[in-house]
Structures are given as C-alpha cells and as structure tokens.
Amino acid sequence: MIEDLHLPPLVQPYAYVAVCHQSELEKFLHLSADDYNRLRADLVDLFNLSSPVFKIKDLLKGRWYDQGNSAHVSLGGGVATDGGHGSGPG
C-alpha cells in the first residue's frame, strides 16, 4: 500500500497516479480527471518519459541507470527521485 511508504503528503498523489487508473482515484480520493492528468503530465516531465501513457516500471527504469549519479529530480516536498526514460501501455 502507498500509505506504507510514509511519503510526504505532497508526494502521495504522484504515487497514486503512477499506479492507479483515474476512475479509481475519482471514486476513492475524489481526484478530478483534470488533476489526474496534470499529475501524470508532471511525472512525464520529471521522469523524461516520451508519453503520458506509462507504467510504474517505466518510472523505475532510470533509477537503476542513474543510481549513484547526481542527476536527481525533486518531486514537491523535498523528496528526490531519479529520472528515467520509457513508455508503455497504461
């Protein structure tokens, strides 16, 4: 569960939109389609993805490539994560 990660509140929505469909988040978190699409677009930019249609594995690809590298991207709340490349079906 995402709650088990103890992410800062500002980062939690990004975790949810990375792994959930918009319809699930609208029902359980009352996240609008516009907010969902905006957060997904932020992840595309932050992780240097080629498409807004991605899976969590696409976000993790760059982690192994950049591990130990100083090229980190900050997701609000001061949490750093590595950039990555890739796209795939959502």
Protein Blocks (a to p, Z undefined) as FASTA:
>chain_A
ZZlnopafklmmmmmmmmpcfklmmmmnopafklmmmmmmmmmmmnopabfbdcfklmmm
mmmmmgoiabdcddehhiacdddeddddZZ
